[in-house]
Amino acid sequence: MSKVWLYFENGLFLEAKSFGASGTAVGEVVFNTSITGYQEIITDPSYAGQFITFTMPEIGNVGINRDDFENLQEKAFCKGVIVRNYQERPSNFRSEGTLAELLKKNGILGITQIDTRYLTKMLRDQGSMEMVASTEISNKDELAKILESAPKISEINYIKEVTTKEPYTHNIGKFDAKTFEYTKPKTRKKIVAYDFGIKRNILNELVTAGLEVEVVPANTPAETVINKFNSGEIGGVFLSNGPGDPLVLEEQKEITKKLLDANIPIFAICLGHQMLSIAHGYDTYKLKFGHHGGNHPVKNSEGKVEITAQNHNYNVPDNITEIADVTHINLFDNTIEGIKYKDKEVFSVQHHPEASPGPHESAYVFKEFANRVK
């Protein structure tokens, strides 16, 4: 393994080992507390522009396989992966390659032999921050200049990078762990899904709930979709997850406003959830270090607790209750995790009910949406 050098915006300078692509990259560093599913996490387009620090110390042990990609093009968009120990030789009958091969193919830095416990505590105490990592530059001052001159993640529109370029239809359901194949459920209704960085398992869950899904680029004019609804071709709209700061997405804000005015049944997850809030005039705010992991407790409107998967740095404001009813609350910090807008067939969640490989306790919301679709 070659060396890699890291410089953080708080002045921390570290040396570690590299197991991914070579080069220099700047991004925001966050930590993820999931124990399993590193391939699904790394290939989630919502991590575009970020370095993912895994709190799980052993990463790479189950390799990589085609079935577990969350991006349909089998790509990854994060800036880098930071792990305590990287396992070069995977031991898993489903493995078709190594994590290092995936990172090199996608130009992503892999960083190991570093104290991820220390980094996690630093991010918890000081908040998510920007950093630069390089296998080429070892000079601290030079790295500091690169980081200072680079645009912040809050200034970059990453959905232009991750969204589909052309519309396509998705009719594949959930993965069956017994047959090791994806299911092909019968669908009875059709919707349009705006791709802000959509995860494959979200599409799978929508299809499993009985919905044929036409996936469209993030800049698709609202009028195109509204015409499909008015003609009876579709019965609802889904707004997907995605990367970056939602406040920079002016075009998507205007699209969402028009969709709301058309009184179309809408369901949204993560970034889509945030866009609905912004379109209503309630701007999001940034959390200190965000929610990233597969073990976050959320209380629903029935008083039951769901263990959820999460990945977001931004949240809708508390005063959204002026126009919406809160359906889900995060029990870690009491932030809003789900809302139903008053007098509208529009609802959304901040967490990820489609979580692959899990948990699956929140997947019922897809059936709720299917029931609302015309």
N, C-alpha and C positions, 0 to 999 in steps of 0.2 A: 504494500500500500504506500502511496505517496503522501506527502504532507499537504495539509490545507490550513489556512489561517483565517480566523474569524475576528471581525471588529464590530462591536455593538455601539449604538448611538449613546450609551451611557459611559463609553470609554473603555469597556472591557475588551481585552485583546487576548485571544487564545490560539493555541496550536493544537491540531488534531490530525487524524488520519482520513484519507479520502478513499471511498470505494465506488463512487459514481462517476459522472462525467467530469472532465477537466474544464477549467475556465474560471470566470469571475461572475458573481451574481449578487444582486442587491434585492432585498425583500423584507417583509415583516416576519418576525419570528414569534410563533405561538407554540403552546404545548397541548398535546392530546393524551388523554388518560385512558384510552381504550386498551384492552388487554389483547384482543384479537382483531383481525380484519385490516392489517396494515396495507394490503393491496387496494382494498376498497377505499381506504382513506386517501392514499397517495394519488389514486386515479380519480378522485372526486374533483371536478372542475372548480368547485368553490374555493379550493386552496390555491388558485392561481395568484401568483405574486407573494407567496408566503413560504417560509421555512417551517417545516413541521418537526417539532421536538417530541419524540415519543417517551412517555414515562415508563412504558414497558421496556425493561432493559435488554431483552433478547429479540432482535428483529432480523428477519430473513430466513428463519428456520423452516417455513413451509413453502418457500419459493414463490413463484408467480404462475398463474394459469389463465387461459383465455376466458373462462366462465366468470371470473371474479372482477373483471374490469368494470368500473362504474361509468367509464366513458365508452360510448359505442365504437369510437374509432381506435380504441385501445391505446389512448394517449394519456399522458399526465402533464399537468400544467404548473405544479408547484415549483418553487425556486430551488428547494433543497430538502433533504431529509437528515435529521440529526438523531443518532441512536447511541446508546451506551456500548452495546456489543453487536456487531454485524456478523451473522452466520453465513459464511461463504458457501457451505454445502447443505442445501435444504434436504429435509427428510420428510417427504409427503408424497403419497402415491398419485396425487393430482398435479404435482409440480411439473411445469413445462419449461422452466427457466429460473434464473436467479433475479433477485431484486436489483443487483448491480447491473445486470443486462438491461433491465427496464429503464433504470435511471440513465444509463449511457445512451440508450436509444433515443431518449427524450431530452437529452442535454441538461439533466438535473444533477446537481451536486449531491453526493452522499458523504456524510460526515460521521465518523465513529471514533471510539476510544476517547470519549469526552464525558465529563460528569453531568449527565442530563438531570440528575436530581438537583444539583446546584442551579442549573439554568432554569428549571421549573420554579424553584423557590424565588429566583431573581425576578422572573416574569410575573409570578403571583404578587410579589411585593411592589415591584416598580411598574408593572403593566407591560402589555405587548409593545415591542419596539422594533425599529428598523435595524438591519445588520447587513454587512457585506461579507461574503466568503470567497476565498480565492485559492486555487491550486498553483497560481502563477506569481502572485504578489505576496511577499512576506513582510514588507515594510509597513509598520503600523501607521505612520503619517500619511503614506500614499493611500492606504485603504480608507483612512478617515476622510481624505479629500474626495475619494470616489463616493463614499456614503453621503457626504454633505451635498454634493452636486447632483445626486440622483433624485428623480421625482419620488414623492411619497406615494404609498399605496392609495391614499385617499384622493390622489390627483389623477389616477389612471383608470380608464374605462376598460376593465379586463374582459367584460362580456363580449366585446368585439372579437377577442381572441378565441373564446371558448364556444360561442354559439354556432349552431349549424349554418352552413352557407345556403342550403336548399331545403325546402320542405320535404318531409318524408312521413310515411305511415308506420306506426309501431303496433304490432298485434301479438307480441310475445308476452306470456305471463311469467309468474314467479318460477324460480329455480326449484326443482323437486330434489330434495336431498336423498330420496330413495332410489330414483332412477338416474340421478346426476344429469338431468336434462331440463331445459326450460319448457314449461307447459304452454299450450296453445288454447286458451279458454275461448268460449263463444262470447261474442260481444253483441250487445243489443242497442247501444247508443254510441254516439260519436261526439268527441270534443276536439278542441284545438288546444295544444300546449305550447306556450311561449318558452323558448329555450334560452334561458339566461345562463346556462351552464348545467343543464339538467342531468341528473343521475339516472343510469339505466334502470335501477330498481324502482325508482318512482314510476317510470313508464310501465314496468312490469306489474306493479301494484294497481295502477289505473286500469290496465287491461284485465287483470284478475278480477277486478270489481265489475267487469262487464262493459268497459268503455274502449272503443276503438279510438286511437289517439293519432291525430295529425300534428306532427311537431313542426313548428315554424320558426324562422330566425327571429332574433330579439327585436329587430327593427321592422317587422311586418306591420304595415299600416293597420290601425284599428278598424278602419272602414272595410278592409278586406274580410276581417273576421266577423264584423257585425253583419255584413251581407250574407255570410254563410249561416249565421244564426237566424236572421230574418227569413231566409229561404227555407229553413228547416233542415239544412244539411248537417248542422251541429246543434248540440243542446247545452253547451257550456264551455267554459274556458278555464284552463289551469295556468298559473304563473309559477315558474320553477325557482329553484335555488340558484345561486350563482355567487361569483367572487366580488370582492371589493366593497367600497363605500357606496351605498345606494343613492346618496345625495348627489353624486356626479352623473346619474343616469337621467338627464333631462328628457331625452327622447322617450324613454320607457315610462317616465312619469306622465307625459302627455298621452301616450297610448293607453295607459291604465285609466286615466281620467275618462277618456272617451268610451272605454269598455264599461266602466261603471255607469255612465250616463245612459247606456243602451239597455240596462237592466238585464244583463246576461248572468246566469248563475256562475259564480267564480269561486274557485278554491285555490289557495296558494300556500307554498311552503318556503320558509327561510327568507331569501331575498325577495321572493314574490310577496310574502307576508309583509315585508318592510315597504315594498313599493305601493301596496294598497294603502298603508298608513300615510305615506308621503303624498299620494294622489288625493287623499282626503284633506290635506293641509296640516298633517301632524308629522313633523320631521323626526327622523330617527336620531339616536345619540349613540356614541361609542362606549362600550363597556371597558372596564379597566384592562382585563386580560381575556375577555370573551369566554365562551362556553365551547369546549372542544372535547368530546369523549363519548363513551357509550354507557355511562352509568349515572345519568342525571335524573333525579326524582322530580316529577311534575305532578301536581294535583289538578284533577279535572273538575268540571262543574258539579259532578256527582259526589265529590269529596274523596274519590278514589285516587290512589297514587300509582302513576305509571313510571317505570324506569325507561328513560329515553336516550337516544343518541342525539348529539348536538354538534353544531359547527357554525358559530357565528360570532362576530365581534361587535355587531350593532343590534340595537333593540328599539322597539316602538315605545313612545312615551306613555307615562301613566295617564295623562289627560285624554288618551284615546277613548276612555270610558264615557266621554261626552257624546260619542256617536256610536259606540260599540259595547257589547257585553263581553267581559273577560270569561273565557272558557277554560283556560289552563294557566297555572302559576308555577314558576320555578321555585322549588323548595330550598335551593341553595341560597338564593338572594332575593326571592320574592319578585323577580322581574316577570313581565307578561310573556306567556308562551303560546297563547291562542286567543282568538277573538271571533265573535260573530257580530257583523254589522247590523245595526237596528234597521228594520223595515227594508232589508235587502237580502237576496239569496247569495250572500257573499260571506265567506268565512276563511280563516287561515290559521296556520300554526307556525311557530318559530322553530320548534324541534323537528326531527326527521322521523316520521312514522314509518317510512319505508326501510329503515335501517337494515343494511346488509353488512355483516352477518347477523346483526341483532342489536338490541332487543326488539321484539315485535309487538309489544303491548299496545302500541298506539295505531296499529294498522287499520283499525276500525274506521278511521276518518275517511278512507278511500271509499268505503261502502256508503258512508253518509253523503259524500259528494255525488256518487253515482245515483243515489236516490233523488237528489236535487236536480240532476241534469234533465233537461226537457226531452 
